[in-house]
Amino acid sequence: MVNKIEKMDLFEQYANDLIEEHLIPGVGIAFNQNNKRIYEKAFGYRNVENLLPINADTVFGIASMTKSFTCVAIMQLQEAGKLSVHDEIVKYLPELKTKDEKKTKKITIHHLMTHTSGLPPIATHVYARKRSIDQDPSAKDYGLDLVNNPEAAIDTYEELISYISNQDFQLLGEPGMEFSYSNDCYGLLGIIINRVSGQTYEDYIIEHILQPIQMDNSFFDLSKIEEKDNVTSLYMSKHTSKGLEVYEAPLWWDAPSMRAAGYLKSTQNDILKYLNIFLNKGMAGDKRILQEQSVEQMIYPHVEFEKGRFYGYGLRVVPDYFGTAFINHGGGLKGVSSFMGILPDKGISGVLLSSLADVPSDKLFLGALNVLESREPTAKHIQFTTKDLPLEKLQKYRGKFVSGEGMKVNVDIVDGSLAIISNAGNNPLRFIEGNLFIGTLEDQENLIEFLKDDNGEINRIFYSSRQIFKSYA
C-alpha cells in the first residue's frame, strides 16, 4: 500500500498543468526511500482510446537510461579482469579508424563512458534505426524520414564500425578534453561487451543484471511486447495550424547494432530495483551486482559538462543539489521520455516514465522530488544571473548549426534578443558570461555555450549536451 504523502497534492497540481500543456497521454512516477514506496502516481493512460490504466508494472521504453546498464556491464567485466576502463579501445576495436589516427589510438573505454572520446555527433544512430523508421509513417514528425535516403541501414556491429570509420569528420579535440553526448560511444561499448564476454550485448545484460535483480518485466526483444498485456502504447506529437496535436503511433523503434545506447524496455518497479545498486554499494536485494569501488567509479563526477553538472559512467552527477549529491539520467526516443534519479545520502530513489517524446520528464521528476523534500515544485538548486548584451555583440552568435544526427539549431536575433528559432517557436537566450547563455529546452532551463575555433571565431554550439558545428552552406 502506497504511503500517500498529503503534501504531494501540490506536486500533482503542478504535474497536471504540465501534462495538459504538453498533451502527454500517460505518465507513471514512483519514489522509494530505503527500499520502501513513499509515493506512486499515474497520470493519464497507457492507452488513451481504451482508457487502460498505468501502474508501476506497466512497460515503457526507457531510451538512454539504458546507458548506465551498459556501464554496469563494463564495470563487471573490469572486476572479472577481462578489461580495464583505461584500456585503449583499439585493443578491442582494431578496425576502427578516423581521419586522425594519432588521437583515435588514445581513446579509452573511460572516454567512451564519459562522452569525451572527441567523436562529434554523426548519423550512425539514425541509420541504425533505419529499418524501423522506414516502416513508420510517424517518423516524419520526429524529424526523420529516410524512405528515399540511399544510405544503407546499419544492422550489425561490423557495419557500425565501418560506417564510423568511413565518415568525413574531425575529432573535437584530444580524447578526454571535449564533452559531447554521443550515442556512437555507447554503440561501441556494446561491441566491446560482446567481444570481451563472448555473449551478445543483450544476453550479457539479461544474464548479469536483469535476471539477478529479478527485473522480470525488462527486455530488449520487441517480440516480448506482444506477450505482455501491461505495455504502454506509443504516441507522437506534431505542430499543426491548430496547435500541438498528439496521436497514437504504435510502431516501436529498434536499433539492433546500437541497443547499448538506449533500447531497454522496463517498468517503474524494475528500475527502482535496479537503482538499489547505487544506494546499497553494489547490492540489489541479496545479489551483489557490483563491488563498492565500481559503484564509486560510476557515480564519480568525472567531467563537468555544464556548470555544477557532471557526467559519471552512464549517469549524470550533481554534487550539490540543495546540499546533497543527486545522481540521475534521462532518456528520449520516439514514444519515450524517461528520467530516474537517486539521493544516495538520503536513501531516496525515483523514476518517471512516459509515452511521448520531447516532453519535460526531468521537470516533472524534479517537481516531485522538490515537494518530497518540502520545497516548491519549481525550486532550482542553482541560480544564474543574466544581463543584457548590446545588439552589436550578439551578431557573432548568429548562424545555423547542424549535427550529423540531424539536429538543426538556428540562432538569430529576434526583437533585439538572441533566440533559437524552431517550428515550436522562438526560444530566447539570456546572456550569463563569456559565451554562455541560458535558454529553455523541452520546457526546462538549459545552459547553451558558443565555442570558438583556433582563430577565435564561433564555430560550434554546445546544445542539448552536444557540440554541434556551424554550417557555412
N, C-alpha and C positions, 0 to 999 in steps of 0.2 A: 504494500500500500504506500503510495507516494505521500511523503510528508509535505503537504501543500503549504508553502510559506505565504502568509497573508499579504506581506508587502509586495509579492510578485504581481499583484494586480496592477501596480504602477508599470511594471515591465510589459504586461500583456496589453495594456492600452497603447503603449509606445510601439509594440510589435504589430498590433493590428493596424495601426496607422501606416507603418512602413510596408506591410504586406499588401494593404489595399492600394497604396501608391504605386507599387511595382507589380501589382496583379499576380502575386505569387500563388500558384494553385495549392501547394502544400508544403508545410514546414514541420519538422519534428525536432524538439530540443530536450535535452536531459542533462542533469548535473548529478554527480556523486560527490560525497565527502567521506573520506576514509572507507570507501567501497560501499557506502550506503546511499540510496537515492534520496536526494534532498529536493529535487524539483524535476518535473517532467510535464511537458505540454505539447499538444498537437494543434496546429493551426491549419484550417482548410482540410483538403482531402488528398489521398493518394491517387484517386481517380475522381475528377470533378463531375463528370457526366453521370456516374453511378453512385456518387456520394459515398465512396468507400473510405473508411476512416484510416488514419495513420496511428500506429503505436510504436513502441520502442523496438519492435522486431520487424518493422517494415523495411524492406531492402531499397536502398538508394544507391546511386553512383557516389563515389567519394572523390574521384578525379585525383588531383595532386596530393591529397592526403596520403596516397599510396607511396609517395616518395620516402616517407620515414620507414615504411616496411622494407623498402629496398635497402635502406641504410642499416636497419637491424640485421638483415641478411649479411651484408658486408662485414659488420662487426662480429657476427657469429663465425664467419669464415676466418677472420683475423684471429679470433680466440682459438680456433682449431689449428692455427699455424699454416693455413693454406694461402694466405696473402697478408700484406700489410697495407694500411691505408696510405703509407708513404711510398709504396711501390710506384714506379713509373708505369703508365698504362700500356706502353708499347710492349711490355713484358707479356701482356695478355692479349693485346690487340696489335700485333706486329704489322698488319696490313693497313692500319690507319695512317693516312697521310694528310698534310695540309701544305699550303704554299711556303710555310715557314717551318721546315723540318727541325731546325735547332730548338725552337720553342716547343714544338709538338713533343719532342723527346723528353721535355722536362715536366709534362703534365702528369700528375699523380692521381691516384684514386681519391685522395683527400680533395684535390682541386675539383674533380667531378662532383663530389658530395656537397661541396660548398659553392658550386656555380662560379668558380674562379679559374676555370681552365683557360679562359680567353676566347672560347667559342662565341661568336656573335649569334643572334637569332637567325636561323636559316630554316628552310621549308621542310626539313626531314619529317617532323611530326605531321605536317599537312598530308604528305604522301603516304605516310604510314597508316593514315585513316582513309585513304582514297577510296577503297572498295566500299566502305560504309557511306562515305559522302556521295559517291556516285549513285547509290541506291536511294538517297534521302532527299525528297523534294524540299524539305525544310532547310537544307544546308545553305541555300542562298540567303536565308535570313540570319544565318550565323556568320555571314561574310565569306562563305566558302562555296564555290560551285566549280567543280573540277571535271564535269562531264565531258567537256570538249578540250580538256587540257592534255597535251601529248605526253606529259611526264608519266612514267610508269609508277605503279604502286610499289611501295617498299614493304614487302611481306616478310622478309627473312632478315636474320641478323647480318648475313653476308651482304645483302642488298643495302642495309642501313649503313654499314661501314663504307661500302663502295660509294654510296651517294654522298656522304660527308667528304670522303677523300677526293671526289671529283668536282666539288663546288669551288667557285672562284671567290674566295674571301680572305681577308687578312685577320689574324687573331687580334683581339682587342688590346693585347699587351702581354707582358711576361706572365706565365701561369702564376696564380696566387695574388696578382696585383689588381685585377679588374673583376668586379662582380657583375654578372649579367645572368639573370634567371634563365636556365637552359634545360628544356626537355631532352635535347640531344645528349647532354651529360648523363641524364638518368637512363636514356636508352642504352648508352654504352655501359653503364653499371649493370644493367640487366644481362648484357652479353658476358661481362666478366663473371657474374654469379654463375651463369650457365657453364662457362668454360672451366672455372675453378672447381665447382661442385660436381660436375658431370650430370646434373639434372637440368631440366628446363627451368627457367626462372619461376614460372607459375608453380611447378611441382615443388620446388625448393621452399617457396613461401608457404604453401599449403602444409607441407610436412613439418617444417621447423618453426612456424609461427602460428598459423591458423588452427591447426589440429591440437597442438599442446595447450593453447589458450581456450580451446573449445569455442572458437568463433564459427559456429555451425551454420550461420546464415551469411557467410562471407565467401566470395568466389570471384574468379575471373571469367569462367566459361559462360558465354551468353546463352547456351542451351539450357542452363540451370534456371534461367528466368522463367521458362515455360513450365518448369517443375514446381515452382513455388507460387502460392496463392497471394502472399502478402508482399507484393512488389509494387513500387510506385509506377504510375505512368509518367512519361516524359513530356515536357512542354517546351514550346518555342515562342519567342516574342518577336514582333515586328512593328515598325513605326509606319502608320498609315496616315492618310489625310484626316482621319477621325481621331488620331492619337495612338497610344500604345494598344496593341492587340495581342492576346495570348491564345494559343491554340495547341491542341494535343498533337504531338509529333512522336509516334510510338517507337521508331527505329532507334535502338541503342547502337552507338558507335563503338568500334573496336580498332585496335592498332596492334596486331599480334607481335610485331617486331619492337614495339615500344610500350609494352604493358607495364614495365617497371617505372614509367613516368606518370601513370595515372589511371589505371583501368580496373582497380579492385572495386567490387560492389560490397556494401556492408550495411550494418544497422546501428542504431544508437547503442543498443545493449552490447553488441560485439565491440564497437570502438571503445566503449568505456572499459571493457575487459582488457583491451589492448593497452590503453593508457596507463593501466596499473604498472606496466613495465617501468615507466618513468617516475612513478610515485613510490614504488617499492623496491628501488635499487636492483631492478632486473627481474623481479619475480612477478608473475601473473598468476594469481591463485597459488597453487602449490608447485607450480612449474617455474624453473629458472630458465628464462629466455636469453638473458644477457648477464654477464658479470657486471658488478657495480662500476668498475672502471670504464667499461664500454658505454654504459649509460651516461657517465660523466662526460665522456668524449662527445656523445651525440647531442647533449644539451649545453655544451660549452659554446660561448659566443665567439666563434672562430673569426668571423668577418663582419664588420659593420657596413650594411648596405644603405641604411638611412640613419639619420641622427637618432640614437637611442634604440635602434632595431638591428639585430644581428642575425646571422644565419649559422646554425649548428650543422648537424648532419641530418638532412631531410626535415628539419624543424627550424622554425623561427624562434628567436630568443629575445625577450625584452627584460634585461637585468633589473630594471627599476620600474615596475608597474605599480604605482601607488605604494612603493616601498617593499615590493616583493618581486621575485622572478616570475615571469609569465612565459611559458613555452607553448607554441601554437603552430598551426599550419592550416591553410585553407585549400580549396580546390574548385576549379571551374571547368566545365565541359558542356557540350550540348545536353540540356536537360539535367544539369548538375550544378549546384552551388553549395559548398560544404565548408565547415570550419570546426576545428577541435582545439582544445587548449587545456592546460593544467597550471595550477599554482602549487608547485611541489611542497613549499614550506607549510601550506595550509591543507594539504591532502585533498584539494578540490580538482575535479576533472569534469569536463563538459564537452558536448558535441551537438552540432546543429547540422541537419541535412535537409535539402530542399530539391525541388524538381524542375527548376528553371534557372538557366544560366544568367550570368551578369546581373545578379541582384546582390544587395548588401548583406550577405550572410555574416560577415565579420561584424558589421554594425549591430545586427540583431543579437549575435552571441555576446558581444561586449556590453550591450544594453542589459542583458540578463545577468551577466557577471557583475556589472556595476550595482544593480539593485540587490543581488545576493549579498554584496559587500557593503550595503547601506549607503550607496552613492546614487546620484541621479542617473537615469539611463544614458544621458548624453555626456557624462563626465569624461574628460580626457586626461590621460596621465602626463601629457606634455603639452605645453602651450608655446606657440611661436608668435613672436612679434613681427608684424608685417608693416611695410612702409611703401610710399608711393615712389615710382621712378619716373623721371621726365620722359616724354614721348620719344625723344631722340635716342635715349639709351635703351629703349625697348626694341628698336628697329633690328638690332643684330640678332634677336632671338627668332625672328620670323622665318618660316620655312616649312617644308614638308619633310617629314621624317618617316621612312618606310623600312620595315623589317622583313627579312626573308620569310618569317612566319605569316606574313600577310597583314600585320598591324600597320595602320596608317595614322600618323599624328600630324594634323595640320595646325600650325601655330601662326596666329596672325593678331593684328591689333583691331579690337572691336570697341567702339565707343571710348577710345582713349586708353583702353586697358589691354594687356596681353591675354589671349584666350586660346584654348584648344577648341577647334571647331569640328563638330561631327554631326551625323544625321540626327542624333539625340538632342542637339542644341549646343550652345556655347558653354564652355567650362572656363570661367575666369581664373587667371593665375595671379596670386598675390606675392609680391616680392618679399623675400626674407633677408638674404645677404648674398654677396658674391654672385653666383649664377644660380642660386637656389630659390625656388618658388614653391608655393603650396596651392594645390587645386583639389578638385573632387573627382574621384573615380568610383563608379558604382555606389554613389551616394556616401562615400567615405573619404575623408580628407587624406591626401597623399602628397608626399614630397616629390617634386619634379626638378631635376637638375640638368642644366645645359653644360655640355662638356666640350673642351677645346682640343684642337689638334696641335701639332708641334709648332705651328705658326701662330698660335693664339686665336685661331678662328673657330667659331662654334661649328662642330661637325657631327655632334651626337646629342641625343636627349636621353636622360635616364627616366623612363616612364614605365609604369606597371612592372617595376623591378627589372626592366630590361634596358640595355644600351642599344638604341636604335639610331642608325646612321641617317644623316641628312641626304635627301635626294636632290640632285642637281639637274634632273631631267626636265 
